[in-house]
Amino acid sequence: MDSKAPGTRQLKVAREIQRDLAEIIRGKGMAFFGGAMVTVSEVRMSPDLSLAKAYVSIFPSDRQAPVMGILSENKRLLRGELGQKVGKQLRIVPELDFYLDTSLDYAEHIDKLLKM
């Protein structure tokens, strides 16, 4: 097995974290994020499951910087809520790092180019 490829457990935990984190963020509502819609598009787990890299899409895109700031400031709160959901399944609740998923912007850019 390739040492860089994530294992089955990593993938399963990543899917669970993505689902639970999306539910937590959805529960906060758009007002919490200044009117922006935040979607958790992917979660990647470190091999030891101690770190979850959450990739988020933000709409509208002009709200990306403020929303990333809100997510960063509220990492501990979000991790605490995540711990309540996954505490029974995981020994350690992973640290959260948020990254901007730019794939939607890229797709939009390609779409505009194709329409020219």
C-alpha positions as a Markdown table, in Angstrom:
| # | Residue | x | y | z |
|---|---|---|---|---|
| 1 | Met | 0.0 | 0.0 | 0.0 |
| 2 | Asp | 1.2 | 3.5 | -0.8 |
| 3 | Ser | 2.3 | 5.2 | 2.4 |
| 4 | Lys | 0.7 | 8.5 | 1.2 |
| 5 | Ala | -2.7 | 7.0 | 0.4 |
| 6 | Pro | -5.1 | 7.4 | 3.3 |
| 7 | Gly | -6.2 | 4.2 | 5.0 |
| 8 | Thr | -9.8 | 2.9 | 5.3 |
| 9 | Arg | -10.1 | 4.2 | 8.9 |
| 10 | Gln | -8.8 | 7.6 | 7.9 |
| 11 | Leu | -11.4 | 7.8 | 5.1 |
| 12 | Lys | -14.3 | 6.6 | 7.3 |
| 13 | Val | -13.4 | 9.1 | 10.1 |
| 14 | Ala | -13.0 | 11.9 | 7.5 |
| 15 | Arg | -16.5 | 11.2 | 6.1 |
| 16 | Glu | -18.0 | 11.1 | 9.7 |
| 17 | Ile | -16.2 | 14.4 | 10.6 |
| 18 | Gln | -17.4 | 16.0 | 7.4 |
| 19 | Arg | -21.0 | 15.0 | 8.0 |
| 20 | Asp | -21.0 | 16.1 | 11.6 |
| 21 | Leu | -19.1 | 19.4 | 11.0 |
| 22 | Ala | -21.5 | 20.2 | 8.1 |
| 23 | Glu | -24.4 | 19.7 | 10.5 |
| 24 | Ile | -22.8 | 21.9 | 13.2 |
| 25 | Ile | -22.1 | 24.7 | 10.7 |
| 26 | Arg | -25.6 | 24.4 | 9.2 |
| 27 | Gly | -27.1 | 24.6 | 12.7 |
| 28 | Lys | -25.2 | 27.9 | 13.3 |
| 29 | Gly | -27.1 | 29.5 | 10.4 |
| 30 | Met | -26.1 | 32.0 | 7.9 |
| 31 | Ala | -26.4 | 34.9 | 10.4 |
| 32 | Phe | -23.4 | 33.4 | 12.4 |
| 33 | Phe | -21.3 | 33.8 | 9.2 |
| 34 | Gly | -22.5 | 37.3 | 8.2 |
| 35 | Gly | -25.1 | 36.1 | 5.7 |
| 36 | Ala | -22.8 | 33.7 | 3.9 |
| 37 | Met | -23.6 | 30.1 | 3.1 |
| 38 | Val | -20.8 | 27.7 | 4.3 |
| 39 | Thr | -20.5 | 24.2 | 3.0 |
| 40 | Val | -17.9 | 21.6 | 4.2 |
| 41 | Ser | -16.8 | 20.1 | 0.8 |
| 42 | Glu | -14.1 | 17.7 | 2.1 |
| 43 | Val | -12.3 | 16.7 | 5.2 |
| 44 | Arg | -8.9 | 15.1 | 5.2 |
| 45 | Met | -7.6 | 13.3 | 8.3 |
| 46 | Ser | -3.9 | 13.1 | 9.4 |
| 47 | Pro | -2.7 | 9.5 | 9.7 |
| 48 | Asp | -3.0 | 9.5 | 13.5 |
| 49 | Leu | -6.5 | 11.1 | 13.3 |
| 50 | Ser | -5.4 | 14.0 | 15.5 |
| 51 | Leu | -5.9 | 16.7 | 12.8 |
| 52 | Ala | -8.9 | 17.3 | 10.5 |
| 53 | Lys | -8.3 | 19.6 | 7.6 |
| 54 | Ala | -11.7 | 20.8 | 6.6 |
| 55 | Tyr | -12.2 | 22.4 | 3.2 |
| 56 | Val | -15.1 | 24.8 | 3.0 |
| 57 | Ser | -16.9 | 26.5 | 0.1 |
| 58 | Ile | -18.3 | 30.0 | 0.9 |
| 59 | Phe | -21.0 | 31.7 | -1.1 |
| 60 | Pro | -21.0 | 34.5 | -2.0 |
| 61 | Ser | -17.3 | 34.5 | -2.7 |
| 62 | Asp | -16.8 | 38.1 | -1.6 |
| 63 | Arg | -17.5 | 36.9 | 2.0 |
| 64 | Gln | -14.6 | 34.4 | 2.0 |
| 65 | Ala | -12.1 | 36.4 | 4.0 |
| 66 | Pro | -14.5 | 37.4 | 6.8 |
| 67 | Val | -16.0 | 33.8 | 7.0 |
| 68 | Met | -12.6 | 32.2 | 7.2 |
| 69 | Gly | -11.8 | 34.6 | 10.1 |
| 70 | Ile | -15.0 | 33.6 | 11.9 |
| 71 | Leu | -14.2 | 29.9 | 11.4 |
| 72 | Ser | -10.6 | 30.4 | 12.7 |
| 73 | Glu | -11.8 | 32.4 | 15.7 |
| 74 | Asn | -14.4 | 29.7 | 16.6 |
| 75 | Lys | -12.2 | 26.6 | 16.1 |
| 76 | Arg | -12.4 | 25.7 | 19.8 |
| 77 | Leu | -16.2 | 26.1 | 19.9 |
| 78 | Leu | -16.7 | 24.0 | 16.8 |
| 79 | Arg | -14.3 | 21.3 | 18.0 |
| 80 | Gly | -16.2 | 21.2 | 21.3 |
| 81 | Glu | -19.5 | 20.6 | 19.5 |
| 82 | Leu | -17.8 | 18.1 | 17.3 |
| 83 | Gly | -16.5 | 16.3 | 20.4 |
| 84 | Gln | -20.1 | 15.9 | 21.7 |
| 85 | Lys | -21.0 | 14.2 | 18.4 |
| 86 | Val | -18.0 | 11.9 | 17.9 |
| 87 | Gly | -16.8 | 11.5 | 21.4 |
| 88 | Lys | -18.2 | 8.0 | 21.7 |
| 89 | Gln | -16.5 | 6.8 | 18.4 |
| 90 | Leu | -13.1 | 8.6 | 18.7 |
| 91 | Arg | -10.6 | 8.5 | 21.5 |
| 92 | Ile | -9.3 | 11.9 | 20.5 |
| 93 | Val | -11.4 | 14.7 | 19.1 |
| 94 | Pro | -9.2 | 16.0 | 16.2 |
| 95 | Glu | -7.9 | 19.6 | 16.0 |
| 96 | Leu | -9.6 | 21.5 | 13.2 |
| 97 | Asp | -7.9 | 23.5 | 10.5 |
| 98 | Phe | -10.1 | 25.3 | 7.9 |
| 99 | Tyr | -9.0 | 25.8 | 4.3 |
| 100 | Leu | -10.8 | 27.5 | 1.5 |
| 101 | Asp | -12.1 | 25.2 | -1.2 |
| 102 | Thr | -11.6 | 27.1 | -4.4 |
| 103 | Ser | -12.9 | 24.5 | -6.8 |
| 104 | Leu | -16.3 | 26.3 | -7.2 |
| 105 | Asp | -14.5 | 29.5 | -8.1 |
| 106 | Tyr | -12.3 | 27.6 | -10.6 |
| 107 | Ala | -15.4 | 25.9 | -12.1 |
| 108 | Glu | -17.1 | 29.3 | -12.4 |
| 109 | His | -14.0 | 30.8 | -14.1 |
| 110 | Ile | -13.9 | 27.9 | -16.6 |
| 111 | Asp | -17.6 | 28.3 | -17.3 |
| 112 | Lys | -17.1 | 32.0 | -18.0 |
| 113 | Leu | -14.2 | 31.2 | -20.4 |
| 114 | Leu | -16.4 | 28.7 | -22.2 |
| 115 | Lys | -19.2 | 31.2 | -22.7 |
| 116 | Met | -16.9 | 33.7 | -24.4 |
